[in-house]
Amino acid sequence: MKTPKLDIVYEDERIIVINKAAGIIVEENPFEKVNAQAMVQAYINKNSKRTKPPYLGVIHRLDRVTSGVLMFAKKKSLLKEINEDFREQKVYKKYWALTNQPFENESGEIKAYIRKDQKSKSSIITDHKTRTAKACGLKYNLIKNDRKLFMYEIEPGEGKFHQIRALLSHAGSPILGDIKYGDKGFFKNKVALHAAELEIEHRKMRYTAELPLEEYWDNFR
């Protein structure tokens, strides 16, 4: 896979934020040389005067197929602090998603229960609580449409595995390109889901990422 250009949204001495391209994984692993963590590490190594590689911690994750705001910590102390913010749900996240199957109402809320299926590496949504399923939800609002595709602003209530993708599919509006959750899957390792904004209000942190240069977003810029 060709390494995409690193798109830096923000950087200071404690943190670096990028606009991750769809199709690449977040964390380093021995099987895939092209990943966001390695790209950012190479960048800060190049710009460092230290002989030892500077510290870089993965604060949170995005699915391989999802693009958008991704944060890394340059200090272990900050990594621990922001990880705690995520656990305590003090982090506001906004996504944009495209679907060709619109909701009946332009805005609304989806509530259900979710569990991760390890075998299929997917999330299962049910309308009723079970022993293994946990409550989850999201709010959606129609932003724009071109009569063929519909762009929604999504605010997830939690940060469960594949939460947005599984919930939209369960509600009858799978994300464009998301073959795992019921769409036709036009794009290899990509779906039309973009992490547009991440905010931690009490830290005065707010970062936004522009839509990627993918053909399916062309009518929505």
C-alpha positions, -999 to +999 in steps of 0.1 A: +000+000+000+012+035-009+019+056+022-005+086+022+007+121+030+007+129+067-020+156+073-013+174+105-042+193+121-024+205+152+009+201+170+026+214+202+051+200+227+025+177+243+002+165+215-001+159+178-034+156+159-037+143+124-065+139+098-062+101+093-068+088+058-093+060+054-077+026+046-049+027+071-048+013+106-040+034+137-015+013+156+018-003+146+018-040+140+044-064+125+022-071+095+015-037+081+042-011+076+018+016+066+000+028+097-008+061+114+014+056+145+045+048+124+039+078+101+036+102+131+066+086+148+087+090+117+077+126+115+086+135+151+118+115+149+129+135+119+121+168+137+137+158+170+173+166+181+173+137+205+193+105+198+166+084+213+132+083+195+107+107+213+078+092+231+045+088+212+013+074+227-019+064+209-047+083+228-077+068+210-085+048+178-104+050+146-114+020+125-092+014+095-120+023+071-128+056+089-110+089+082-107+120+105-094+134+137-068+113+155-048+123+186-014+112+198+003+122+230+040+132+233+040+128+271+030+097+291+013+119+317-010+135+291-018+101+276-030+089+311-050+120+317-068+120+283-074+083+285-093+090+317-113+117+300-124+091+274-133+066+301-154+093+320-170+103+287-157+139+289-148+138+252-173+152+226-171+136+191-188+145+159-188+124+127-201+128+092-216+098+074-230+092+039-259+068+032-281+062+002-309+050+025-322+081+044-341+081+077-377+090+077-370+121+099-342+145+092-330+143+128-335+119+156-319+095+181-311+058+180-310+038+212-302+001+214-279-025+229-245-036+215-222-065+220-189-074+202-187-107+183-151-118+185-154-144+158-167-120+131-149-089+145-182-070+143-208-056+166-242-070+171-272-047+178-303-058+197-334-038+208-335-055+241-309-058+269-291-091+272-265-105+296-236-094+272-251-064+255-246-029+268-267+002+261-255+025+233-269+053+212-264+082+188-280+114+176-282+121+139-291+152+119-293+156+081-268+181+068-271+179+030-282+156+002-277+154-035-309+133-040-287+101-043-266+104-011-275+118+023-250+134+046-257+131+083-240+146+113-236+119+140-230+124+177-223+090+194-233+086+230-205+062+238-174+048+222-182+012+216-166-010+189-182-001+155-210+016+173-219+042+146-216+017+118-237-010+135-264+013+148-269+030+114-272-004+098-296-016+124-318+014+118-319+007+081-293+032+068-259+015+065-230+037+057-220+040+021-194+013+012-197-006+045-200-041+033-196-055+069-228-038+079-250-043+049-240-019+022-225-030-012-189-021-004-178-001-033-144+009-018-115-012-007-108-007+031-129+026+031-163+037+041-180+071+040-176+078+077-154+107+088-145+118+124-150+155+118-145+170+153-131+160+187-134+183+218-123+181+254-139+212+268-123+214+302-088+211+285-098+238+259-090+212+232-110+213+200-098+199+167-116+195+134-106+176+102-116+185+067-133+160+045-109+137+027-103+139-011-124+108-018-148+107-047-178+099-026-175+132-007-172+153-038-207+168-037-206+176+000-176+199+004 
